[in-house]
Amino acid sequence: MKRYIFVRTQFEGFHKWENAPEEVSFLQSLHRHLFQVKLTIAVEHNDREIEFFLVKQWLDKSAIPALIGRLGEKMSCEAIAEQIIEDTKDYLLYQKIEGERKITCEVSEDGENGAVVVTS
């Protein structure tokens, strides 16, 4: 049996895509999104091996504020998800949570379109 915990959060951010095709040229200008994040982490048993309230607190108080500082104007949903996964790996190491974990991060723009990144 496979088990996962997940947390959700959101944050305001601004970005642009300078090389956007003509059909969506509005994306070439700086624009705002409410980025929505779902972070999923594999766990080994069903007794709160990883406490999701603590993961959510870390995500909201540490990872997301640091990410916003790195967001810049060109960071895509895929890039945001990849950065959250890398930061999550560091968090798990810091918490002394052992073993390779499957981590999935879904990032959407305004709850509509987005990307999913999954560790192998």
Secondary structure per residue as TSV (DSSP state, phi and psi in degrees):
chain	resnum	aa	ss	phi	psi
A	1	M	-	360.0	136.9
A	2	K	-	-103.5	140.5
A	3	R	E	-129.6	144.5
A	4	Y	E	-142.0	149.5
A	5	I	E	-109.2	159.5
A	6	F	E	-145.5	154.3
A	7	V	E	-133.2	153.3
A	8	R	E	-126.9	146.1
A	9	T	E	-155.9	177.2
A	10	Q	E	-150.3	157.5
A	11	F	E	-154.1	153.2
A	12	E	E	-85.2	137.3
A	13	G	E	-153.5	162.6
A	14	F	E	-125.3	137.7
A	15	H	E	-155.0	175.6
A	16	K	-	-150.7	162.0
A	17	W	-	-124.1	97.5
A	18	E	T	-61.9	-29.0
A	19	N	T	-99.6	23.0
A	20	A	-	-62.0	142.8
A	21	P	-	-61.5	157.3
A	22	E	G	-54.9	-36.0
A	23	E	G	-63.0	-24.3
A	24	V	G	-126.9	43.7
A	25	S	G	-62.2	-20.5
A	26	F	G	-60.2	-22.8
A	27	L	G	-72.1	-13.1
A	28	Q	G	-72.6	-18.0
A	29	S	S	-96.0	151.6
A	30	L	-	-60.2	128.3
A	31	H	E	-143.4	157.7
A	32	R	E	-96.0	145.8
A	33	H	E	-138.2	155.8
A	34	L	E	-100.6	98.4
A	35	F	E	-75.2	127.1
A	36	Q	E	-108.2	135.3
A	37	V	E	-123.9	135.5
A	38	K	E	-125.8	118.1
A	39	L	E	-110.1	125.7
A	40	T	E	-120.6	133.3
A	41	I	E	-130.4	132.5
A	42	A	E	-69.2	141.2
A	43	V	E	-125.1	158.0
A	44	E	S	-94.8	-16.0
A	45	H	S	-150.3	177.6
A	46	N	S	-102.1	24.7
A	47	D	S	-118.0	49.5
A	48	R	-	53.2	50.3
A	49	E	S	-55.4	-39.9
A	50	I	S	-122.5	118.2
A	51	E	-	-78.7	115.6
A	52	F	H	-68.0	-27.2
A	53	F	H	-63.5	-38.7
A	54	L	H	-70.8	-37.8
A	55	V	H	-63.3	-43.5
A	56	K	H	-62.5	-44.0
A	57	Q	H	-60.0	-45.4
A	58	W	H	-61.4	-45.0
A	59	L	I	-60.4	-46.8
A	60	D	I	-72.8	-36.8
A	61	K	I	-95.6	-20.3
A	62	S	I	-122.9	-59.4
A	63	A	I	-66.4	-48.3
A	64	I	H	-66.5	-47.0
A	65	P	H	-57.4	-40.1
A	66	A	H	-66.1	-38.0
A	67	L	H	-65.2	-43.4
A	68	I	H	-58.0	-37.8
A	69	G	H	-64.9	-25.7
A	70	R	H	-99.5	-7.0
A	71	L	H	-54.9	-47.8
A	72	G	T	60.8	-168.6
A	73	E	T	-93.6	-13.8
A	74	K	T	-114.4	4.9
A	75	M	-	-76.9	121.6
A	76	S	-	-84.0	171.4
A	77	C	H	-59.4	-39.0
A	78	E	H	-62.4	-44.1
A	79	A	H	-65.9	-39.2
A	80	I	H	-62.3	-46.8
A	81	A	H	-61.3	-42.8
A	82	E	H	-61.8	-42.2
A	83	Q	H	-65.9	-41.6
A	84	I	H	-62.3	-39.9
A	85	I	H	-63.2	-45.5
A	86	E	H	-62.0	-42.3
A	87	D	H	-65.4	-36.0
A	88	T	H	-64.8	-40.9
A	89	K	H	-58.8	-43.2
A	90	D	H	-63.9	-41.7
A	91	Y	H	-59.9	-45.5
A	92	L	H	-63.5	-40.0
A	93	L	H	-62.5	-44.6
A	94	Y	H	-61.3	-36.1
A	95	Q	T	-82.0	1.0
A	96	K	T	61.0	38.2
A	97	I	-	-93.0	113.3
A	98	E	-	-81.9	159.0
A	99	G	S	88.2	156.4
A	100	E	-	-69.6	136.3
A	101	R	-	-123.8	137.6
A	102	K	-	-75.4	126.0
A	103	I	E	-126.1	132.5
A	104	T	E	-123.3	136.7
A	105	C	E	-131.5	125.5
A	106	E	E	-111.3	128.6
A	107	V	E	-127.9	126.5
A	108	S	E	-123.4	156.5
A	109	E	E	-96.6	112.8
A	110	D	T	61.2	25.8
A	111	G	T	73.3	11.5
A	112	E	T	-108.7	-72.0
A	113	N	E	-112.4	149.4
A	114	G	E	-174.9	-155.7
A	115	A	E	-143.1	156.7
A	116	V	E	-126.9	132.1
A	117	V	E	-122.0	133.7
A	118	V	E	-128.3	132.2
A	119	T	-	-73.2	154.7
A	120	S	-	-84.8	360.0
